Amino acid sequence: MNTVANKNLKWGVFKQGEDSQFERYVIEDQADITAFTKAFPEIKSVGVLDSFNEVVAEGRVVIATDRHPLSGFPTWCTESQNDSHPSSIIRVKLG
């Protein structure tokens, strides 16, 4: 399983396909944004922090990874409770 490195941040286990699961950071509110920014301060320099604030203000959830080995930045996408697209990733538990 692909796991997150910092278990002090909020994280969840997500299912992809029938047999694959992976961990990602879960950012649901301002406290999560603050904690994630402390762990990954570089997100302030590329506008990601503004995007996180916007997503959370809209009631959506950010799903993020550790730093990508090539870019050095965490990658991210959003989770929506109303998202039924077949390729959506579904959280199966919160760590």
MDTraj code that builds the backbone (N, CA, C; nanometers):
import mdtraj as md
import numpy as np

residues = "MET ASN THR VAL ALA ASN LYS ASN LEU LYS TRP GLY VAL PHE LYS GLN GLY GLU ASP SER GLN PHE GLU ARG TYR VAL ILE GLU ASP GLN ALA ASP ILE THR ALA PHE THR LYS ALA PHE PRO GLU ILE LYS SER VAL GLY VAL LEU ASP SER PHE ASN GLU VAL VAL ALA GLU GLY ARG VAL VAL ILE ALA THR ASP ARG HIS PRO LEU SER GLY PHE PRO THR TRP CYS THR GLU SER GLN ASN ASP SER HIS PRO SER SER ILE ILE ARG VAL LYS LEU GLY".split()
xyz = np.array([
    [0.0854, -0.1179, 0.0000],
    [0.0000, 0.0000, 0.0000],
    [0.0894, 0.1235, 0.0000],
    [0.0537, 0.2222, -0.0798],
    [0.1221, 0.3507, -0.0834],
    [0.0803, 0.4280, 0.0413],
    [0.1750, 0.4601, 0.1302],
    [0.1415, 0.5214, 0.2585],
    [0.1932, 0.6643, 0.2678],
    [0.1364, 0.7409, 0.3621],
    [0.1825, 0.8766, 0.3890],
    [0.2947, 0.8706, 0.4919],
    [0.3861, 0.9663, 0.4850],
    [0.5021, 0.9665, 0.5736],
    [0.4726, 1.0301, 0.7090],
    [0.3860, 1.1296, 0.7133],
    [0.3617, 1.2055, 0.8359],
    [0.2267, 1.1666, 0.8953],
    [0.2283, 1.0742, 0.9889],
    [0.1037, 1.0266, 1.0505],
    [0.0480, 1.1265, 1.1521],
    [0.1190, 1.2388, 1.1758],
    [0.0674, 1.3425, 1.2649],
    [-0.0366, 1.4299, 1.1956],
    [-0.0392, 1.4274, 1.0637],
    [-0.1410, 1.4994, 0.9878],
    [-0.2618, 1.4091, 0.9691],
    [-0.3776, 1.4682, 0.9404],
    [-0.4966, 1.3871, 0.9126],
    [-0.4758, 1.3132, 0.7812],
    [-0.5063, 1.1841, 0.7804],
    [-0.4881, 1.1040, 0.6595],
    [-0.5996, 1.0026, 0.6507],
    [-0.6192, 0.9517, 0.5303],
    [-0.7226, 0.8524, 0.5077],
    [-0.6730, 0.7432, 0.4158],
    [-0.7448, 0.6330, 0.4171],
    [-0.7172, 0.5217, 0.3266],
    [-0.8222, 0.5265, 0.2169],
    [-0.7784, 0.5182, 0.0940],
    [-0.8667, 0.5272, -0.0214],
    [-0.8594, 0.3986, -0.1019],
    [-0.9703, 0.3644, -0.1625],
    [-0.9782, 0.2444, -0.2453],
    [-0.9723, 0.2851, -0.3920],
    [-0.8973, 0.2102, -0.4691],
    [-0.8918, 0.2320, -0.6131],
    [-0.8981, 0.0951, -0.6794],
    [-1.0034, 0.0714, -0.7542],
    [-1.0223, -0.0603, -0.8131],
    [-1.0677, -0.1606, -0.7081],
    [-1.0573, -0.2859, -0.7415],
    [-1.1050, -0.3911, -0.6518],
    [-1.0074, -0.4237, -0.5394],
    [-0.8784, -0.4220, -0.5681],
    [-0.7816, -0.4736, -0.4719],
    [-0.6786, -0.3723, -0.4237],
    [-0.6854, -0.2500, -0.4689],
    [-0.5810, -0.1534, -0.4382],
    [-0.6305, -0.0484, -0.3393],
    [-0.5497, -0.0214, -0.2383],
    [-0.5776, 0.0860, -0.1438],
    [-0.4513, 0.1695, -0.1274],
    [-0.4693, 0.2967, -0.0921],
    [-0.3553, 0.3838, -0.0701],
    [-0.3929, 0.4902, 0.0307],
    [-0.2923, 0.5496, 0.0950],
    [-0.3139, 0.6548, 0.1936],
    [-0.2856, 0.7904, 0.1302],
    [-0.3627, 0.8893, 0.1732],
    [-0.3419, 1.0274, 0.1319],
    [-0.3759, 1.1177, 0.2500],
    [-0.3163, 1.2360, 0.2516],
    [-0.3531, 1.3351, 0.3521],
    [-0.4925, 1.3875, 0.3206],
    [-0.5694, 1.4174, 0.4258],
    [-0.7062, 1.4656, 0.4124],
    [-0.7127, 1.6042, 0.4761],
    [-0.7568, 1.7023, 0.3989],
    [-0.7654, 1.8403, 0.4462],
    [-0.9109, 1.8830, 0.4340],
    [-0.9779, 1.8934, 0.5504],
    [-1.1216, 1.9195, 0.5527],
    [-1.1592, 2.0559, 0.6085],
    [-1.0683, 2.1198, 0.6818],
    [-1.1026, 2.2469, 0.7451],
    [-0.9764, 2.3317, 0.7624],
    [-0.9943, 2.4501, 0.8214],
    [-0.8826, 2.5432, 0.8354],
    [-0.7724, 2.4868, 0.9249],
    [-0.8085, 2.4118, 1.0276],
    [-0.7067, 2.3510, 1.1148],
    [-0.6191, 2.2535, 1.0357],
    [-0.6810, 2.1770, 0.9465],
    [-0.6041, 2.0846, 0.8617],
    [-0.5124, 2.1608, 0.7667],
    [-0.5614, 2.2721, 0.7113],
    [-0.4791, 2.3540, 0.6215],
    [-0.3575, 2.4068, 0.6965],
    [-0.3791, 2.4569, 0.8179],
    [-0.2698, 2.5107, 0.8989],
    [-0.1653, 2.4035, 0.9279],
    [-0.2097, 2.2856, 0.9683],
    [-0.1168, 2.1761, 0.9990],
    [-0.0403, 2.1326, 0.8742],
    [-0.1100, 2.1229, 0.7613],
    [-0.0453, 2.0801, 0.6371],
    [0.0569, 2.1845, 0.5922],
    [0.0235, 2.3119, 0.6068],
    [0.1143, 2.4198, 0.5673],
    [0.2402, 2.4197, 0.6537],
    [0.2260, 2.3869, 0.7822],
    [0.3448, 2.3775, 0.8686],
    [0.4356, 2.2636, 0.8231],
    [0.3764, 2.1530, 0.7812],
    [0.4552, 2.0379, 0.7366],
    [0.5120, 2.0575, 0.5960],
    [0.4397, 2.1323, 0.5130],
    [0.4791, 2.1549, 0.3734],
    [0.4733, 2.3051, 0.3432],
    [0.5633, 2.3865, 0.4017],
    [0.5552, 2.5324, 0.3855],
    [0.5712, 2.5797, 0.2412],
    [0.6282, 2.4963, 0.1569],
    [0.6491, 2.5363, 0.0175],
    [0.5184, 2.5603, -0.0573],
    [0.4058, 2.5102, -0.0069],
    [0.2798, 2.5315, -0.0787],
    [0.2389, 2.6783, -0.0788],
    [0.2944, 2.7582, 0.0139],
    [0.2627, 2.9011, 0.0164],
    [0.3212, 2.9743, -0.1039],
    [0.4308, 2.9230, -0.1583],
    [0.5015, 2.9957, -0.2641],
    [0.4461, 2.9714, -0.4036],
    [0.3589, 2.8760, -0.4206],
    [0.3098, 2.8438, -0.5547],
    [0.1581, 2.8587, -0.5686],
    [0.0939, 2.9228, -0.4732],
    [-0.0496, 2.9466, -0.4832],
    [-0.1373, 2.8307, -0.4404],
    [-0.0762, 2.7216, -0.3974],
    [-0.1559, 2.6062, -0.3559],
    [-0.2376, 2.6386, -0.2315],
    [-0.1805, 2.7146, -0.1410],
    [-0.2515, 2.7504, -0.0182],
    [-0.3821, 2.8220, -0.0501],
    [-0.3799, 2.9144, -0.1456],
    [-0.5027, 2.9835, -0.1868],
    [-0.6053, 2.8848, -0.2411],
    [-0.5595, 2.7896, -0.3191],
    [-0.6502, 2.6879, -0.3734],
    [-0.7096, 2.6025, -0.2622],
    [-0.6274, 2.5626, -0.1647],
    [-0.6782, 2.4844, -0.0518],
    [-0.7871, 2.5618, 0.0220],
    [-0.7614, 2.6903, 0.0481],
    [-0.8600, 2.7725, 0.1186],
    [-0.9906, 2.7804, 0.0407],
    [-0.9816, 2.7962, -0.0892],
    [-1.1005, 2.8041, -0.1742],
    [-1.1788, 2.6724, -0.1730],
    [-1.1089, 2.5620, -0.1874],
    [-1.1739, 2.4304, -0.1898],
    [-1.2460, 2.4035, -0.0581],
    [-1.1787, 2.4286, 0.0532],
    [-1.2386, 2.4032, 0.1846],
    [-1.3564, 2.4975, 0.2092],
    [-1.3446, 2.6236, 0.1664],
    [-1.4549, 2.7187, 0.1826],
    [-1.5787, 2.6743, 0.1056],
    [-1.5589, 2.6016, -0.0039],
    [-1.6709, 2.5491, -0.0830],
    [-1.7290, 2.4209, -0.0240],
    [-1.6705, 2.3731, 0.0860],
    [-1.7202, 2.2515, 0.1496],
    [-1.6652, 2.1232, 0.0909],
    [-1.5621, 2.1358, 0.0082],
    [-1.4997, 2.0164, -0.0495],
    [-1.3768, 1.9778, 0.0323],
    [-1.3209, 1.8629, 0.0036],
    [-1.2084, 1.8080, 0.0786],
    [-1.0882, 1.7951, -0.0143],
    [-0.9713, 1.8364, 0.0346],
    [-0.8466, 1.8221, -0.0399],
    [-0.7833, 1.6881, -0.0027],
    [-0.7357, 1.6171, -0.1023],
    [-0.6610, 1.4930, -0.0833],
    [-0.5208, 1.5204, -0.1358],
    [-0.4189, 1.5025, -0.0513],
    [-0.2827, 1.5398, -0.0902],
    [-0.1836, 1.4264, -0.0653],
    [-0.0723, 1.4342, -0.1352],
    [0.0350, 1.3353, -0.1222],
    [0.1543, 1.3975, -0.0504],
    [0.2546, 1.3167, -0.0262],
    [0.3835, 1.3688, 0.0178],
    [0.4486, 1.4395, -0.1008],
    [0.5657, 1.4965, -0.0769],
    [0.6374, 1.5654, -0.1846],
    [0.6664, 1.4696, -0.3000],
    [0.6386, 1.5162, -0.4197],
    [0.6686, 1.4369, -0.5391],
    [0.8201, 1.4357, -0.5585],
    [0.8786, 1.3213, -0.5919],
    [1.0245, 1.3140, -0.6035],
    [1.0845, 1.4045, -0.7116],
    [1.0094, 1.4375, -0.8143],
    [1.0632, 1.5233, -0.9204],
    [1.0415, 1.6713, -0.8936],
    [0.9210, 1.7084, -0.8513],
    [0.8903, 1.8503, -0.8323],
    [0.9243, 1.9001, -0.6926],
    [0.9251, 1.8107, -0.5943],
    [0.9489, 1.8522, -0.4565],
    [0.8259, 1.9083, -0.3879],
    [0.7125, 1.9077, -0.4574],
    [0.5882, 1.9602, -0.4012],
    [0.4868, 1.8479, -0.3836],
    [0.3995, 1.8609, -0.2821],
    [0.2912, 1.7627, -0.2714],
    [0.1945, 1.7787, -0.3887],
    [0.1383, 1.6703, -0.4346],
    [0.0335, 1.6778, -0.5360],
    [-0.1003, 1.6663, -0.4649],
    [-0.2069, 1.7129, -0.5309],
    [-0.3361, 1.7111, -0.4643],
    [-0.4501, 1.7068, -0.5642],
    [-0.5654, 1.6658, -0.5135],
    [-0.6904, 1.6697, -0.5884],
    [-0.8009, 1.6912, -0.4852],
    [-0.9248, 1.6878, -0.5270],
    [-1.0337, 1.7081, -0.4320],
    [-1.1230, 1.5854, -0.4247],
    [-1.1869, 1.5735, -0.3099],
    [-1.2852, 1.4681, -0.2876],
    [-1.4194, 1.5371, -0.2692],
    [-1.5211, 1.4868, -0.3337],
    [-1.6549, 1.5419, -0.3181],
    [-1.7494, 1.4295, -0.2806],
    [-1.8330, 1.4535, -0.1817],
    [-1.9281, 1.3509, -0.1405],
    [-2.0293, 1.3226, -0.2500],
    [-2.0444, 1.4140, -0.3441],
    [-2.1407, 1.3963, -0.4527],
    [-2.0748, 1.3476, -0.5811],
    [-1.9481, 1.3126, -0.5745],
    [-1.8741, 1.2739, -0.6940],
    [-1.8970, 1.1263, -0.7227],
    [-1.9617, 1.0976, -0.8333],
    [-1.9907, 0.9580, -0.8677],
    [-1.9188, 0.9138, -0.9951],
    [-1.8207, 0.9915, -1.0386],
    [-1.7460, 0.9553, -1.1589],
    [-1.6778, 0.8201, -1.1370],
    [-1.6767, 0.7329, -1.2363],
    [-1.6195, 0.5979, -1.2179],
    [-1.4736, 0.5955, -1.1739],
    [-1.3969, 0.6989, -1.2083],
    [-1.2561, 0.6985, -1.1690],
    [-1.2321, 0.7707, -1.0370],
    [-1.3389, 0.8107, -0.9691],
    [-1.3236, 0.8792, -0.8414],
    [-1.2569, 0.7875, -0.7401],
    [-1.1818, 0.8489, -0.6500],
    [-1.1251, 0.7704, -0.5418],
    [-1.2143, 0.7862, -0.4199],
    [-1.2403, 0.6794, -0.3532],
    [-1.3354, 0.6768, -0.2435],
    [-1.2611, 0.6473, -0.1137],
    [-1.2812, 0.7339, -0.0138],
    [-1.2177, 0.7122, 0.1157],
    [-1.2872, 0.5972, 0.1868],
    [-1.2095, 0.5027, 0.2359],
    [-1.2678, 0.3900, 0.3070],
    [-1.2497, 0.4017, 0.4574],
    [-1.1523, 0.4804, 0.5024],
    [-1.1405, 0.5066, 0.6460],
    [-1.0504, 0.6262, 0.6684],
    [-1.0669, 0.6887, 0.7846],
    [-0.9834, 0.8010, 0.8247],
    [-0.8826, 0.7492, 0.9254],
    [-0.7550, 0.7803, 0.9038],
    [-0.6479, 0.7306, 0.9900],
    [-0.6419, 0.8000, 1.1221],
])
top = md.Topology()
chain = top.add_chain()
for i, resn in enumerate(residues, 1):
    res = top.add_residue(resn, chain, resSeq=i)
    for name in ("N", "CA", "C"):
        top.add_atom(name, md.element.get_by_symbol(name[0]), res)
traj = md.Trajectory(xyz[None], top)
